[in-house]
Each structure stands twice: as C-alpha cells, then as structure tokens.
Amino acid sequence: MCRDCDGSRSFGSVPSFDGFGKDPLAKAAPAVEKGKGGLPFIGKQKQGRKKLWEIDMAYHCAVIGTCFSIAELKKLGSKYGVSFPEKTQDYTVHGFFVEKAKTSEPVSKAMYKALEKKYAVPVRQLERQPDQDAQRRFWADSQVQGGLPGAFWAFVSAGHVDAALVSEVFGEVHMLSHGVAQATAKSASKLTKLAEDAAAADQALRDERKKSAGLQAERDDLANRLTAMEEKARRLTVSNDYLQGQYQEAVNGLPAQLKAENDELRRRVDRLERERAEFLAEGPAIKIVEKANPETERPIQVTDRSDKADFKGQRLLYIGGVDSLLDRYKTVAEEACCVFMHHDGGNRDCINRLDGALERADFVVVPIECVSHSACKRAKQFCKAANKRFLPVRTPSVSALAQLLSTLPVSSGN
C-alpha cells in the first residue's frame, strides 16, 4: 500500500493505463495542436525553456524512456511514497511516470528538476548554438559522442529551437528505439548462439582435459614401468657379476669340491646302511613282498570288504615318506579303518611337535629309506617308553604300507 505523489490518495497496486490513459487525479494538460502524423505542429516555438508538463504529451514517452533508467524512476518515486511490487514490469513503471509527466505535481516537478540537473551541460550547449545549422551539428555530434539523452531533453524543452527541427529530433529518437529493439533481438539471438557455442566449447574443453588426464596417467604409468625396468636391469647386472664370480670360483675349485662331495656322499651312505641295519634288527619281522617306485605305484584296489583289516579307528602316525603320496597313504589307512596322521620328520614340520603327534598315535609307521635319522630315533625311543608299536618299513611306497596293514595283527590298545 502506498500513497501517490501529492499524498491525496493511496493504492494497493500501480494503476493500469489504457495506453498511458487518463489518471483521474491528474490535472488536464493544455491542448497542443497536432500536425501531420500526430507529431506536434511544426511552427515557431515559444521563447524560454519549458517545464516537463508544458512540452507536448507526444514527447513524454520518449523523454521518460530515453532520459531516465527504470532504477532512477523507482528511486525518484520512493521519495514521494510511490513504490512498486517486486515483480512489476518495467513497462508499467514507465507508463506510470509518463502519465505523471502530464501535470504539474510533486512527482513531475521532481522529474523536471532531475532532468535539468542531470542534463544542464547539453542544455547550455544548445542555447549557445547561433542558428539551425549549428543546432543540427550539435545534435549529430551528441549522438556520436554518446550524449543523445541530454541533447534530446535540451531540444524538446527549448523554446528557441524551430518546431520542425524538434520534430526531426523526436523522429530520430523514435526510430532509434525501434532500432534498439531490433538490435536487442539480434543481440539476444547472437547471445543464444554464443551461449550454445560456449557450452560446446566448454564440453570440448572438458573432453580435452579428460583425454589429457588419461594421457598423463599413461605417461606416468610408462615412466613407472621404465623406472622398474631400469631397477631390474641394475639388479640383474649386479646378480650377473656375482654369478660370474661364483662360476669362475666354482670352475677353479671344481675338482676339490667334487672330491669333497663324493667323500660326504660315501659317509652318508655308510651311515644310512648302519641305521637301516639297526632298525631292521630291532623292529618286528616284516616280510617285504614288494619294492616299487613310489612315484609310479597305483592304489591298491580291494573289492572284498571281508579281506580288509579293521583297526576300529586306531590312530596311525606315518613319519616321513613322500609328500606326493600322502593322499594315497591316507586312503590305505582309512580303508583299514585307521585315523591317518602324518609328520614329515622335521623337513617342514617342527621336530618339537613330533612328541605331540606320538602322544596321540596308537601305533607308528616309519619308512626307513625316507625319514631323518633323528626323527626315526626319537619316535623309536618314545614308542618304547610308551609301550606303543613302532613299525619300520623299508620303502615309502603305498604298497609297503598296505602290505603292513594287511598282515599286522589288530591290537585293541597300545
């Protein structure tokens, strides 16, 4: 809710105008005789300057639209209690002040005062022009120099300028407004095209950045791989130099080394022969019926369940043997109703864990050709102390284990 400029009435919204129609509170403006085309009559103007409400009403729209910005009009109106809703169209604001310009009242007087102050320089410049030719040149120069609004106000408010020239000036301003509209439309079209081009360029830039990031990642990966290859080459060079030295030392000392290794092998063979003889002498009498290559043996196929031994879940501990035959050892043991346990004799399994396995076992099987002497001796001593059966077999073959289980009497205890 606001009051109009003279405070005599209030309104809830800006009044609408019928093409800048009549404001019922506005004072009647003096009639001005119109010439051809609705323009002011072309004749001699009165001497002296004209107030805003004294110039022809046909010029008001152009004066208000050319010489004031919408922001200036709103600011000026706010000083007199005139305000507009937030979404009011600029055209409505413009029309309101065009209507007010017709009468002498506070708002129109404020507009006149603002025009005189804002455009005092071009007003004085026009007054100094000696004749109509000079006035025309002043008008042309003002357009080129960006002073059209001030020059336009100077012409329409001047009393000494010929009415025909004022009409020409008004006509040019009127056509300029159409040109501005056309230029605005073209500019809007160009802006739309520029926005589309900018969006396309932005997308292209993002694509290029993405591509560049991918290439950078590839470059970094190649650089890392090259560094790794260089490091590997360096290590290989060092290793090669070391191996070359070792090879040369080996070649130089080969005869002595071979003799030493041969002597060591002879000692190992002699020791193993002694150990085997000792185990065979101390172990039960077991008839060895087959000595086969453990890597090529096939599983024993038993078709008659009545021929199988039944150890009723006793725990068989197999120490040593061949790793690749473990599953087949287990099958043979389970077919004899044994629970199969295994310890490799200290190759990978901790030798200290052997005692625990021996403690849980009901009887122990040791292939004397494929077990360490220390593990075999330890197992033998443990079984003797614990009164458990210690059963050495000559080979680590599956058939040797099967033969042992098929001929071994079933014991219900240790």
Contacts in CASP RR format, 6 or more apart in sequence:
PFRMAT RR
TARGET T0000
AUTHOR 0000-0000-0000
METHOD contacts of the structure
MODEL  1
MCRDCDGSRSFGSVPSFDGFGKDPLAKAAPAVEKGKGGLPFIGKQKQGRK
KLWEIDMAYHCAVIGTCFSIAELKKLGSKYGVSFPEKTQDYTVHGFFVEK
AKTSEPVSKAMYKALEKKYAVPVRQLERQPDQDAQRRFWADSQVQGGLPG
AFWAFVSAGHVDAALVSEVFGEVHMLSHGVAQATAKSASKLTKLAEDAAA
ADQALRDERKKSAGLQAERDDLANRLTAMEEKARRLTVSNDYLQGQYQEA
VNGLPAQLKAENDELRRRVDRLERERAEFLAEGPAIKIVEKANPETERPI
QVTDRSDKADFKGQRLLYIGGVDSLLDRYKTVAEEACCVFMHHDGGNRDC
INRLDGALERADFVVVPIECVSHSACKRAKQFCKAANKRFLPVRTPSVSA
LAQLLSTLPVSSGN
1 10 0 8 1.000
1 11 0 8 1.000
1 12 0 8 1.000
2 10 0 8 1.000
2 11 0 8 1.000
2 12 0 8 1.000
2 81 0 8 1.000
2 82 0 8 1.000
2 83 0 8 1.000
3 9 0 8 1.000
3 10 0 8 1.000
3 11 0 8 1.000
3 81 0 8 1.000
3 82 0 8 1.000
4 10 0 8 1.000
4 11 0 8 1.000
4 25 0 8 1.000
4 80 0 8 1.000
4 81 0 8 1.000
4 82 0 8 1.000
4 107 0 8 1.000
5 77 0 8 1.000
5 80 0 8 1.000
5 81 0 8 1.000
5 82 0 8 1.000
5 100 0 8 1.000
5 105 0 8 1.000
5 106 0 8 1.000
5 107 0 8 1.000
5 108 0 8 1.000
5 110 0 8 1.000
6 105 0 8 1.000
6 106 0 8 1.000
7 81 0 8 1.000
8 25 0 8 1.000
9 25 0 8 1.000
13 85 0 8 1.000
14 84 0 8 1.000
14 85 0 8 1.000
14 88 0 8 1.000
14 92 0 8 1.000
14 93 0 8 1.000
14 96 0 8 1.000
15 23 0 8 1.000
15 96 0 8 1.000
16 92 0 8 1.000
17 23 0 8 1.000
17 95 0 8 1.000
17 96 0 8 1.000
17 99 0 8 1.000
20 60 0 8 1.000
20 61 0 8 1.000
20 95 0 8 1.000
20 98 0 8 1.000
20 99 0 8 1.000
21 99 0 8 1.000
22 99 0 8 1.000
23 99 0 8 1.000
23 100 0 8 1.000
23 102 0 8 1.000
23 103 0 8 1.000
26 99 0 8 1.000
26 100 0 8 1.000
26 102 0 8 1.000
26 103 0 8 1.000
26 105 0 8 1.000
27 102 0 8 1.000
27 103 0 8 1.000
27 104 0 8 1.000
27 105 0 8 1.000
28 103 0 8 1.000
29 53 0 8 1.000
29 57 0 8 1.000
29 102 0 8 1.000
29 103 0 8 1.000
30 54 0 8 1.000
32 40 0 8 1.000
32 41 0 8 1.000
32 56 0 8 1.000
32 57 0 8 1.000
32 58 0 8 1.000
33 40 0 8 1.000
33 41 0 8 1.000
34 40 0 8 1.000
34 41 0 8 1.000
34 58 0 8 1.000
35 41 0 8 1.000
35 42 0 8 1.000
38 58 0 8 1.000
39 58 0 8 1.000
39 167 0 8 1.000
39 170 0 8 1.000
39 171 0 8 1.000
40 56 0 8 1.000
40 58 0 8 1.000
40 59 0 8 1.000
40 163 0 8 1.000
40 166 0 8 1.000
40 167 0 8 1.000
40 170 0 8 1.000
41 163 0 8 1.000
42 163 0 8 1.000
42 164 0 8 1.000
42 167 0 8 1.000
43 162 0 8 1.000
43 163 0 8 1.000
43 164 0 8 1.000
44 162 0 8 1.000
44 163 0 8 1.000
45 158 0 8 1.000
45 159 0 8 1.000
45 160 0 8 1.000
45 161 0 8 1.000
45 162 0 8 1.000
45 163 0 8 1.000
45 166 0 8 1.000
46 159 0 8 1.000
47 159 0 8 1.000
47 160 0 8 1.000
48 158 0 8 1.000
48 159 0 8 1.000
48 160 0 8 1.000
49 123 0 8 1.000
49 157 0 8 1.000
49 158 0 8 1.000
49 159 0 8 1.000
50 156 0 8 1.000
50 157 0 8 1.000
50 158 0 8 1.000
50 159 0 8 1.000
51 104 0 8 1.000
51 112 0 8 1.000
51 157 0 8 1.000
52 60 0 8 1.000
52 63 0 8 1.000
52 101 0 8 1.000
52 108 0 8 1.000
52 109 0 8 1.000
52 111 0 8 1.000
52 112 0 8 1.000
52 115 0 8 1.000
52 157 0 8 1.000
53 101 0 8 1.000
53 102 0 8 1.000
53 103 0 8 1.000
53 104 0 8 1.000
53 108 0 8 1.000
53 112 0 8 1.000
55 63 0 8 1.000
55 156 0 8 1.000
55 157 0 8 1.000
56 156 0 8 1.000
57 101 0 8 1.000
57 102 0 8 1.000
58 170 0 8 1.000
59 156 0 8 1.000
59 170 0 8 1.000
60 98 0 8 1.000
60 101 0 8 1.000
60 102 0 8 1.000
61 94 0 8 1.000
61 95 0 8 1.000
61 98 0 8 1.000
62 152 0 8 1.000
62 156 0 8 1.000
62 170 0 8 1.000
62 173 0 8 1.000
62 174 0 8 1.000
62 177 0 8 1.000
63 101 0 8 1.000
63 115 0 8 1.000
63 152 0 8 1.000
63 153 0 8 1.000
63 156 0 8 1.000
64 73 0 8 1.000
64 94 0 8 1.000
64 95 0 8 1.000
64 97 0 8 1.000
64 98 0 8 1.000
64 101 0 8 1.000
64 111 0 8 1.000
65 94 0 8 1.000
66 148 0 8 1.000
66 149 0 8 1.000
66 152 0 8 1.000
66 173 0 8 1.000
66 177 0 8 1.000
67 115 0 8 1.000
67 118 0 8 1.000
67 119 0 8 1.000
67 149 0 8 1.000
67 150 0 8 1.000
67 152 0 8 1.000
67 153 0 8 1.000
68 76 0 8 1.000
68 97 0 8 1.000
68 111 0 8 1.000
68 114 0 8 1.000
70 90 0 8 1.000
70 93 0 8 1.000
70 94 0 8 1.000
72 114 0 8 1.000
73 93 0 8 1.000
73 94 0 8 1.000
73 97 0 8 1.000
74 83 0 8 1.000
74 84 0 8 1.000
74 93 0 8 1.000
76 107 0 8 1.000
76 110 0 8 1.000
76 111 0 8 1.000
76 114 0 8 1.000
77 83 0 8 1.000
77 107 0 8 1.000
77 110 0 8 1.000
79 110 0 8 1.000
80 106 0 8 1.000
80 107 0 8 1.000
80 110 0 8 1.000
82 96 0 8 1.000
82 107 0 8 1.000
84 92 0 8 1.000
84 93 0 8 1.000
97 107 0 8 1.000
97 111 0 8 1.000
100 107 0 8 1.000
100 108 0 8 1.000
100 111 0 8 1.000
101 108 0 8 1.000
101 111 0 8 1.000
102 108 0 8 1.000
115 153 0 8 1.000
115 157 0 8 1.000
116 123 0 8 1.000
118 150 0 8 1.000
119 149 0 8 1.000
119 150 0 8 1.000
119 153 0 8 1.000
119 154 0 8 1.000
122 142 0 8 1.000
122 147 0 8 1.000
122 150 0 8 1.000
122 151 0 8 1.000
122 153 0 8 1.000
122 154 0 8 1.000
123 150 0 8 1.000
123 153 0 8 1.000
123 154 0 8 1.000
123 157 0 8 1.000
123 158 0 8 1.000
125 138 0 8 1.000
125 154 0 8 1.000
126 135 0 8 1.000
126 138 0 8 1.000
126 151 0 8 1.000
126 154 0 8 1.000
126 155 0 8 1.000
126 158 0 8 1.000
126 161 0 8 1.000
127 158 0 8 1.000
127 160 0 8 1.000
129 135 0 8 1.000
129 137 0 8 1.000
129 138 0 8 1.000
132 161 0 8 1.000
132 162 0 8 1.000
132 165 0 8 1.000
135 155 0 8 1.000
135 161 0 8 1.000
135 165 0 8 1.000
136 165 0 8 1.000
138 151 0 8 1.000
139 151 0 8 1.000
139 155 0 8 1.000
139 169 0 8 1.000
142 148 0 8 1.000
142 150 0 8 1.000
142 151 0 8 1.000
143 151 0 8 1.000
143 172 0 8 1.000
148 173 0 8 1.000
148 176 0 8 1.000
151 169 0 8 1.000
152 169 0 8 1.000
152 170 0 8 1.000
152 173 0 8 1.000
155 161 0 8 1.000
155 165 0 8 1.000
155 166 0 8 1.000
155 169 0 8 1.000
155 170 0 8 1.000
156 166 0 8 1.000
156 169 0 8 1.000
156 170 0 8 1.000
158 166 0 8 1.000
250 257 0 8 1.000
271 373 0 8 1.000
272 373 0 8 1.000
275 368 0 8 1.000
275 373 0 8 1.000
275 376 0 8 1.000
276 368 0 8 1.000
276 369 0 8 1.000
276 394 0 8 1.000
279 366 0 8 1.000
279 368 0 8 1.000
279 376 0 8 1.000
279 380 0 8 1.000
279 392 0 8 1.000
280 368 0 8 1.000
280 392 0 8 1.000
280 394 0 8 1.000
282 380 0 8 1.000
283 390 0 8 1.000
283 391 0 8 1.000
283 392 0 8 1.000
284 391 0 8 1.000
286 391 0 8 1.000
286 392 0 8 1.000
286 393 0 8 1.000
286 404 0 8 1.000
286 407 0 8 1.000
287 403 0 8 1.000
287 407 0 8 1.000
288 393 0 8 1.000
288 394 0 8 1.000
288 395 0 8 1.000
288 400 0 8 1.000
288 403 0 8 1.000
289 403 0 8 1.000
290 397 0 8 1.000
290 399 0 8 1.000
290 400 0 8 1.000
290 403 0 8 1.000
291 394 0 8 1.000
291 395 0 8 1.000
291 397 0 8 1.000
291 400 0 8 1.000
292 395 0 8 1.000
292 397 0 8 1.000
292 399 0 8 1.000
293 397 0 8 1.000
294 321 0 8 1.000
294 322 0 8 1.000
294 325 0 8 1.000
294 395 0 8 1.000
294 396 0 8 1.000
294 397 0 8 1.000
294 398 0 8 1.000
295 322 0 8 1.000
295 324 0 8 1.000
297 325 0 8 1.000
297 328 0 8 1.000
297 397 0 8 1.000
297 398 0 8 1.000
297 399 0 8 1.000
299 328 0 8 1.000
299 331 0 8 1.000
299 332 0 8 1.000
299 398 0 8 1.000
300 332 0 8 1.000
300 398 0 8 1.000
300 399 0 8 1.000
300 402 0 8 1.000
302 308 0 8 1.000
302 335 0 8 1.000
307 406 0 8 1.000
308 335 0 8 1.000
308 336 0 8 1.000
308 337 0 8 1.000
308 406 0 8 1.000
309 336 0 8 1.000
309 337 0 8 1.000
309 405 0 8 1.000
309 406 0 8 1.000
309 408 0 8 1.000
309 410 0 8 1.000
310 336 0 8 1.000
310 337 0 8 1.000
310 410 0 8 1.000
311 336 0 8 1.000
311 337 0 8 1.000
311 338 0 8 1.000
311 362 0 8 1.000
311 405 0 8 1.000
311 410 0 8 1.000
312 337 0 8 1.000
312 410 0 8 1.000
312 412 0 8 1.000
313 337 0 8 1.000
313 338 0 8 1.000
313 339 0 8 1.000
314 337 0 8 1.000
314 338 0 8 1.000
314 339 0 8 1.000
314 362 0 8 1.000
314 363 0 8 1.000
314 411 0 8 1.000
314 413 0 8 1.000
315 338 0 8 1.000
315 339 0 8 1.000
315 341 0 8 1.000
315 360 0 8 1.000
315 361 0 8 1.000
315 362 0 8 1.000
315 363 0 8 1.000
316 333 0 8 1.000
316 338 0 8 1.000
316 339 0 8 1.000
316 340 0 8 1.000
316 341 0 8 1.000
316 361 0 8 1.000
316 362 0 8 1.000
316 363 0 8 1.000
316 364 0 8 1.000
316 365 0 8 1.000
317 341 0 8 1.000
317 342 0 8 1.000
317 343 0 8 1.000
317 357 0 8 1.000
317 358 0 8 1.000
317 360 0 8 1.000
317 361 0 8 1.000
317 363 0 8 1.000
317 364 0 8 1.000
317 365 0 8 1.000
317 379 0 8 1.000
318 329 0 8 1.000
318 333 0 8 1.000
318 340 0 8 1.000
318 341 0 8 1.000
318 342 0 8 1.000
318 343 0 8 1.000
318 364 0 8 1.000
318 365 0 8 1.000
318 366 0 8 1.000
318 401 0 8 1.000
319 342 0 8 1.000
319 343 0 8 1.000
319 344 0 8 1.000
319 345 0 8 1.000
319 354 0 8 1.000
319 364 0 8 1.000
319 365 0 8 1.000
319 366 0 8 1.000
319 371 0 8 1.000
319 375 0 8 1.000
319 376 0 8 1.000
319 379 0 8 1.000
320 342 0 8 1.000
320 343 0 8 1.000
320 344 0 8 1.000
320 345 0 8 1.000
320 347 0 8 1.000
320 366 0 8 1.000
320 367 0 8 1.000
320 370 0 8 1.000
320 371 0 8 1.000
320 372 0 8 1.000
320 375 0 8 1.000
320 396 0 8 1.000
321 329 0 8 1.000
321 344 0 8 1.000
321 367 0 8 1.000
321 370 0 8 1.000
321 371 0 8 1.000
321 396 0 8 1.000
322 370 0 8 1.000
322 396 0 8 1.000
323 344 0 8 1.000
325 396 0 8 1.000
325 397 0 8 1.000
325 398 0 8 1.000
326 342 0 8 1.000
328 398 0 8 1.000
329 340 0 8 1.000
329 342 0 8 1.000
329 398 0 8 1.000
329 401 0 8 1.000
330 340 0 8 1.000
330 342 0 8 1.000
332 398 0 8 1.000
332 401 0 8 1.000
332 402 0 8 1.000
332 405 0 8 1.000
333 339 0 8 1.000
333 340 0 8 1.000
333 401 0 8 1.000
333 405 0 8 1.000
334 340 0 8 1.000
336 405 0 8 1.000
336 406 0 8 1.000
338 405 0 8 1.000
341 357 0 8 1.000
341 360 0 8 1.000
341 361 0 8 1.000
343 349 0 8 1.000
343 353 0 8 1.000
343 354 0 8 1.000
343 357 0 8 1.000
343 375 0 8 1.000
345 351 0 8 1.000
345 354 0 8 1.000
345 371 0 8 1.000
345 372 0 8 1.000
345 375 0 8 1.000
346 354 0 8 1.000
346 372 0 8 1.000
346 375 0 8 1.000
347 372 0 8 1.000
351 374 0 8 1.000
351 375 0 8 1.000
351 378 0 8 1.000
354 375 0 8 1.000
354 378 0 8 1.000
354 379 0 8 1.000
355 378 0 8 1.000
355 382 0 8 1.000
358 364 0 8 1.000
358 379 0 8 1.000
358 382 0 8 1.000
358 383 0 8 1.000
358 386 0 8 1.000
358 388 0 8 1.000
359 386 0 8 1.000
361 388 0 8 1.000
362 388 0 8 1.000
362 389 0 8 1.000
362 411 0 8 1.000
362 413 0 8 1.000
362 414 0 8 1.000
363 388 0 8 1.000
363 389 0 8 1.000
363 390 0 8 1.000
363 391 0 8 1.000
363 411 0 8 1.000
363 414 0 8 1.000
364 379 0 8 1.000
364 383 0 8 1.000
364 388 0 8 1.000
364 389 0 8 1.000
364 390 0 8 1.000
364 391 0 8 1.000
365 391 0 8 1.000
365 392 0 8 1.000
365 393 0 8 1.000
365 401 0 8 1.000
365 404 0 8 1.000
366 376 0 8 1.000
366 379 0 8 1.000
366 380 0 8 1.000
366 390 0 8 1.000
366 391 0 8 1.000
366 392 0 8 1.000
366 393 0 8 1.000
367 392 0 8 1.000
367 393 0 8 1.000
367 394 0 8 1.000
367 395 0 8 1.000
367 396 0 8 1.000
367 397 0 8 1.000
367 400 0 8 1.000
368 376 0 8 1.000
368 392 0 8 1.000
368 393 0 8 1.000
368 394 0 8 1.000
369 394 0 8 1.000
369 395 0 8 1.000
369 396 0 8 1.000
370 395 0 8 1.000
370 396 0 8 1.000
376 392 0 8 1.000
379 390 0 8 1.000
380 390 0 8 1.000
382 388 0 8 1.000
383 389 0 8 1.000
383 390 0 8 1.000
384 390 0 8 1.000
386 414 0 8 1.000
387 414 0 8 1.000
388 414 0 8 1.000
389 411 0 8 1.000
389 414 0 8 1.000
391 404 0 8 1.000
391 408 0 8 1.000
393 400 0 8 1.000
393 401 0 8 1.000
393 404 0 8 1.000
394 400 0 8 1.000
END
